[in-house]
């Protein structure tokens, strides 16, 4: 029976590079490869777009995001009431949720001027969209795999999407609107909330602008007439998670060069003749204010490699096969064999701490990156002698120029979340999380391209545990 509805509207601001994938991989002219080259152009993972071709946030993405927030701050009963219960194939049970989400359309595009491929493929990508090139991580060495890139269409920070929700309420459920306000308060918190539950790095952070939030109550009165009344409200202060996620935050400094290669850079562009040296051969991947582009995969891949190293050493000391700590990785990996299709599979597969922290297909990793921000970097050009690829000998009068960043500061916040049930961290999960933190605090992080040459060596400065 129709008693009352709450219509919720607001603006979602994109704080960091956002990718909500459509599942499609296509070749985009101007992305990867060089004109006249025999190299096969790479496929690009596309984002979801609406009927007008604009970036779009599907209802399932938004409802999943809101539910994840609710699971952290509300009771299980409140979460089930707001978001429903999935129909179980065994007994046929299932309950519809009280929150309905509409797809969020793009209201304003971000500025992607300095971002990779925004200029060369801008007409095909659209305003405020670029292509990020993510480097694959060698699981054994923990460094970037040579010549292995994954291209991803991405929405630039600064974009704004329209949020539209509908809450079905009843006289006997006045707590529903208060629960929704608590969720929205978390979404409006300073650093926003990362989208992309299936990855430790998320797929971009969204922030609800408090001043844009508008709630209207629709109710059928005793006279049968439909009334529309604005709701006067103040969002509460964000709650601490109901299930404490063991948060940590720290800062690192890279006193030497740092380089995450911009594959869109063409050193021969604008070159007039053979004597013209042109631009540097390698250039760092830029983002806002010409600072290094912030991608969670830059850290998540390295952390997984370090976790694999830590647990591998522990396994060797116990006389076990070190590959058993992350059986889904490596050259002989069997991805399908490590796929979770139902909660019971988590127990049946006996997921290792590495898999539980960083995830496998069907099971989101418990470790999440809550904040990743580069700052204070200064561009620097480094010239070195060009080497012959076959002999390894220097080529006479040939120099190789690289434009990197120096003095880059990294702010990083991590958390080990507790999702309840099979998503509750085990003692082994917590032990590995603590070991990772200790490893970072002692050895720092090596990120980006050329770490074997001294690039991207981030030294730990300070950190705080159990702090938001």
C-alpha positions in Angstrom: 0.0 0.0 0.0 1.2 3.5 -0.9 1.8 5.4 2.4 4.8 7.6 1.9 7.8 7.9 -0.4 11.0 9.9 0.1 12.6 11.3 -3.1 16.3 12.0 -2.6 18.4 14.0 -5.1 21.9 15.3 -4.8 25.3 15.6 -6.6 28.1 13.0 -6.6 31.5 14.6 -7.2 34.3 12.4 -8.5 37.4 12.8 -6.3 39.7 10.3 -8.0 40.0 8.6 -11.4 36.8 6.6 -11.9 36.2 3.5 -13.9 32.9 1.7 -13.8 33.3 -0.9 -16.5 30.8 -2.0 -19.1 32.6 -5.3 -19.6 33.4 -4.3 -23.2 37.0 -4.1 -24.5 37.4 -2.2 -27.8 40.2 -0.8 -29.8 40.1 3.1 -29.8 41.9 4.9 -32.6 44.8 6.9 -31.1 45.1 4.8 -28.0 48.3 2.7 -27.8 50.6 1.9 -30.7 52.1 4.5 -33.0 50.9 5.6 -36.4 52.7 3.6 -39.1 53.8 0.9 -36.6 53.2 -2.8 -37.1 52.1 -3.2 -33.5 48.6 -4.4 -32.9 46.7 -1.7 -31.1 45.6 -2.7 -27.6 42.0 -3.2 -26.4 40.6 -0.6 -24.0 38.2 -1.5 -21.2 35.3 0.8 -21.7 33.2 2.5 -19.1 29.4 2.4 -18.9 27.7 5.1 -20.9 24.1 6.3 -21.3 21.9 6.6 -24.4 23.7 9.9 -25.2 27.1 8.4 -24.9 27.9 10.2 -21.7 29.6 8.4 -18.7 26.9 6.8 -16.5 26.6 5.2 -13.0 24.2 2.2 -13.2 21.6 1.7 -10.5 23.3 -1.5 -9.4 26.6 0.3 -8.9 24.9 2.9 -6.7 22.8 0.5 -4.7 25.9 -1.7 -4.1 27.8 1.3 -2.9 25.1 2.4 -0.5 24.6 -1.2 0.8 28.3 -1.5 1.5 28.2 1.7 3.6 25.1 0.4 5.4 26.8 -2.9 6.2 29.5 -1.0 8.0 27.4 1.2 10.2 23.9 -0.3 10.5 22.5 -3.5 12.0 22.0 -6.6 9.9 18.2 -6.1 10.3 18.4 -2.5 9.1 20.5 -3.4 6.1 18.1 -6.2 5.1 15.1 -3.9 5.5 16.6 -1.2 3.3 18.3 -3.3 0.6 16.4 -6.5 0.7 17.5 -10.2 1.0 18.9 -12.0 -2.1 16.6 -14.9 -3.2 18.1 -18.2 -2.1 17.9 -20.9 -4.6 17.4 -23.5 -1.9 14.2 -22.3 -0.1 13.1 -19.6 -2.6 13.1 -16.9 0.1 13.9 -13.3 -0.8 12.8 -9.8 0.3 12.6 -6.6 -1.8 14.5 -3.7 -0.4 13.0 -0.3 0.5 15.6 1.7 -1.5 15.3 2.1 -5.2 18.2 3.7 -7.1 18.0 5.4 -10.5 21.1 5.6 -12.7 23.2 8.6 -12.2 23.7 10.7 -15.3 26.6 13.1 -15.9 25.9 16.7 -15.0 29.3 18.2 -15.4 32.5 16.7 -16.9 35.8 17.0 -15.2 38.9 18.6 -16.8 41.0 15.9 -18.5 43.2 18.3 -20.4 46.5 17.0 -19.0 45.5 13.4 -18.7 46.7 10.5 -21.0 45.1 10.3 -24.4 42.6 13.0 -23.6 44.1 15.1 -26.5 44.9 12.4 -29.0 41.6 10.5 -28.7 39.4 13.2 -27.2 36.8 13.2 -29.9 36.2 9.5 -29.4 36.4 9.5 -25.6 34.3 12.6 -24.9 34.8 15.5 -22.5 36.4 14.7 -19.2 37.4 11.1 -20.2 40.9 9.8 -20.6 42.6 6.4 -20.9 44.8 5.2 -18.0 47.5 2.7 -18.7 48.0 0.3 -15.8 51.2 -1.7 -15.6 50.9 -5.4 -14.8 52.9 -6.5 -11.7 55.2 -9.5 -11.9 53.9 -11.7 -9.1 57.3 -13.2 -8.4 59.5 -10.2 -8.5 57.0 -7.7 -7.3 58.0 -5.2 -10.0 56.4 -4.1 -13.3 56.1 -6.7 -16.0 58.0 -5.6 -19.1 55.8 -4.4 -21.9 52.6 -5.4 -20.2 50.0 -2.7 -20.0 46.2 -2.7 -19.3 44.3 0.2 -20.8 41.2 1.5 -19.1 38.8 4.2 -20.1 38.5 6.5 -17.1 36.4 9.5 -15.9 38.6 12.4 -14.7 38.3 13.8 -11.2 36.0 16.9 -11.0 33.1 15.2 -12.8 29.6 15.5 -11.2 26.8 13.0 -11.4 23.2 13.4 -10.4 22.1 11.1 -7.6 18.4 10.1 -7.5 17.0 7.6 -4.9 13.5 6.6 -3.8 12.9 5.3 -0.3 9.6 3.4 0.3 8.5 4.1 3.9 5.6 3.2 6.2 4.2 4.5 9.4 5.6 1.5 11.3 9.1 2.0 9.8 10.1 5.6 10.7 13.7 4.5 11.2 14.2 3.9 7.5 14.7 7.6 6.7 17.1 8.0 9.6 19.1 4.9 8.4 19.3 6.4 5.0 20.5 9.7 6.4 23.3 7.9 8.3 24.4 6.3 5.0 24.3 9.6 3.1 26.4 11.2 5.9 29.2 8.6 5.3 29.0 9.3 1.6 29.4 13.0 2.3 32.5 12.5 4.6 35.7 14.2 3.7 37.4 11.6 1.5 34.2 10.2 0.0 33.7 6.4 -0.6 35.5 4.3 -3.2 33.4 2.5 -5.8 34.4 -1.0 -6.9 34.0 -3.5 -4.2 35.8 -6.2 -6.1 39.2 -4.6 -5.9 41.5 -3.5 -3.1 42.0 -0.1 -4.8 38.3 0.5 -5.7 37.6 2.2 -9.0 37.4 5.9 -7.9 36.1 7.9 -5.0 32.7 9.6 -5.0 31.6 12.4 -2.6 28.1 13.5 -1.9 27.9 17.3 -1.8 26.0 18.1 1.4 24.7 21.4 0.0 23.2 19.7 -3.0 21.1 17.2 -1.0 17.4 17.5 -1.3 14.8 15.2 0.2 11.0 15.5 -0.6 8.3 13.5 1.2 5.3 12.3 -0.9 2.3 11.1 1.1 -1.3 10.2 0.4 -3.5 12.0 3.0 -6.7 10.8 4.6 -8.6 12.7 1.9 -6.8 10.6 -0.8 -4.8 13.5 -2.1 -1.1 13.2 -2.8 1.0 15.8 -1.1 4.6 16.8 -1.7 6.5 18.3 1.3 10.2 19.3 1.5 12.0 17.6 4.4 14.0 19.8 6.8 17.0 17.9 7.9 20.6 18.0 8.9 22.9 15.1 8.0 24.4 13.5 11.2 28.1 13.2 11.8 29.6 10.2 10.0 29.6 7.1 12.3 32.5 4.9 13.0 32.1 1.6 11.3 30.0 -0.9 13.2 32.6 -3.5 12.3 36.0 -1.7 13.0 38.1 -2.0 9.8 41.5 -1.7 11.6 42.4 1.6 9.8 46.0 2.9 9.1 47.3 6.0 7.4 50.8 7.0 6.6 52.9 9.3 4.5 55.9 8.4 2.2 58.5 10.6 0.4 60.3 9.8 -2.8 63.5 11.9 -2.7 64.7 10.5 -6.0 62.8 10.3 -9.4 59.4 8.7 -9.7 58.0 7.6 -13.0 54.7 6.0 -14.1 55.0 6.0 -17.8 52.5 7.9 -20.0 52.0 5.6 -23.0 50.2 8.4 -24.8 53.4 10.4 -25.1 54.9 10.6 -28.6 58.5 11.9 -28.4 58.6 12.6 -32.2 55.5 14.8 -32.1 56.5 18.3 -33.3 59.9 17.2 -34.3 61.2 19.3 -37.3 64.2 17.3 -38.6 66.7 14.6 -37.7 68.8 17.1 -35.7 65.8 18.1 -33.6 65.9 16.1 -30.3 62.2 16.6 -29.8 60.6 15.7 -26.5 61.9 13.3 -23.9 61.5 9.6 -24.8 59.6 8.8 -21.6 57.2 11.1 -19.7 55.4 10.5 -16.4 51.7 9.9 -16.4 50.1 13.2 -15.4 46.9 14.1 -13.6 45.5 17.2 -12.1 47.9 20.1 -11.7 50.5 18.1 -13.5 51.0 15.8 -10.5 51.4 12.1 -11.0 48.2 10.3 -11.9 46.7 8.5 -8.9 45.8 4.9 -9.6 45.1 2.5 -6.7 46.5 -0.3 -8.8 49.9 1.3 -8.5 49.8 0.4 -4.8 47.5 -2.6 -4.7 49.7 -4.7 -7.1 52.8 -4.0 -5.1 51.1 -4.7 -1.8 49.8 -8.1 -3.1 53.3 -8.9 -4.3 54.7 -8.0 -0.8 52.0 -10.0 0.9 52.9 -13.0 -1.3 56.6 -12.6 -0.4 55.9 -12.4 3.3 53.6 -15.5 3.3 55.9 -17.3 0.9 58.9 -16.9 3.3 56.7 -18.2 6.1 55.6 -21.2 4.0 59.2 -22.1 3.2 60.2 -22.0 6.8 57.4 -24.4 7.5 58.6 -26.7 4.7 55.7 -25.9 2.4 55.4 -24.8 -1.2 55.7 -21.0 -1.4 53.3 -21.0 -4.4 50.5 -22.2 -2.2 50.1 -18.8 -0.5 48.5 -17.4 -3.7 47.6 -20.3 -5.9 45.6 -18.1 -8.3 48.8 -16.2 -9.4 51.8 -17.1 -11.4 52.3 -18.7 -14.8 50.5 -21.9 -13.9 47.5 -20.1 -12.4 44.0 -21.6 -12.8 41.6 -18.7 -12.4 38.4 -20.7 -12.7 39.6 -23.0 -9.9 39.8 -20.1 -7.5 36.4 -18.6 -8.3 33.8 -18.0 -5.6 30.3 -18.5 -6.8 28.5 -18.8 -3.5 29.5 -17.8 0.1 30.1 -21.5 0.9 32.9 -21.6 -1.7 35.0 -19.3 0.5 35.2 -22.1 3.0 35.4 -24.9 0.5 38.3 -23.3 -1.4 40.0 -22.5 1.9 41.1 -19.1 0.6 44.6 -18.1 1.8 45.2 -14.8 3.7 46.7 -13.3 0.6 43.6 -14.2 -1.4 41.3 -13.0 1.4 43.0 -9.6 1.7 43.3 -8.9 -2.1 40.4 -11.0 -3.4 39.7 -13.6 -6.1 37.0 -13.7 -8.7 33.7 -13.5 -6.8 35.2 -12.5 -3.5 36.1 -8.9 -2.8 39.4 -8.4 -1.0 39.1 -7.4 2.7 42.0 -4.9 2.3 40.9 -1.5 0.8 42.7 1.6 -0.1 40.7 4.5 1.5 43.0 7.3 0.4 45.8 7.6 -2.2 47.2 11.0 -3.0 50.4 12.3 -4.7 51.6 15.8 -4.0 54.7 18.1 -3.8 56.3 16.6 -6.9 58.6 18.7 -9.2 59.3 17.7 -12.8 62.8 16.7 -13.6 64.5 15.7 -16.9 67.1 12.9 -16.7 69.5 12.2 -19.5 71.2 8.9 -19.9 73.3 7.1 -22.5 71.1 5.1 -24.9 71.9 1.4 -25.0 71.8 -1.0 -27.9 69.0 -3.5 -27.2 71.0 -6.4 -28.6 74.5 -5.9 -27.3 73.7 -3.8 -24.2 76.5 -1.4 -25.2 76.2 2.4 -25.2 75.4 4.0 -28.6 77.8 6.8 -29.4 76.4 10.3 -29.2 72.9 9.0 -28.4 71.1 10.2 -25.3 67.9 8.9 -23.7 65.8 11.6 -21.9 63.2 10.9 -19.3 60.9 13.4 -17.7 60.0 12.2 -14.2 59.0 13.7 -10.9 61.2 14.2 -7.8 60.2 14.9 -4.2 56.8 13.2 -4.6 54.9 12.7 -1.4 52.4 9.9 -1.0 49.5 9.9 1.4 48.1 6.4 1.9 45.3 5.1 4.0 44.5 1.4 4.3 41.8 -0.6 6.1 41.0 -4.2 6.8 37.3 -4.3 6.6 34.9 -6.7 8.4 31.9 -7.6 6.2 30.6 -10.3 8.6 30.1 -14.0 7.8 32.8 -15.3 5.5 34.0 -11.7 5.1 35.1 -11.5 8.8 38.9 -11.2 9.0 40.5 -14.3 10.5 43.5 -14.1 12.9 45.7 -15.1 10.0 44.2 -12.2 7.9 44.9 -9.7 10.7 48.4 -11.1 11.2 49.2 -10.6 7.5 47.7 -7.1 7.5 49.9 -6.2 10.5 53.0 -7.7 8.8 52.3 -5.6 5.6 52.1 -2.4 7.7 55.3 -3.3 9.4 57.0 -4.1 6.1 56.0 -0.7 4.7 57.1 1.1 7.8 60.5 -0.6 7.7 61.2 -0.9 4.0 59.0 1.7 2.4 57.4 1.1 -1.1 58.8 0.9 -4.6 56.3 2.1 -7.2 56.2 2.8 -10.9 58.7 2.3 -13.7 62.4 1.8 -13.3 62.5 0.7 -9.7 65.6 -1.5 -10.5 67.4 1.7 -11.5 66.4 3.6 -8.3 63.2 5.2 -9.5 60.1 5.2 -7.2 61.8 4.4 -3.9 59.4 5.8 -1.4 60.7 6.1 2.2 58.3 5.9 5.1 57.9 9.1 7.1 55.1 8.6 9.6 52.0 6.5 10.2 49.1 6.2 12.6 47.1 3.0 13.3 43.5 2.9 14.4 42.9 6.4 13.2 40.4 7.7 10.7 
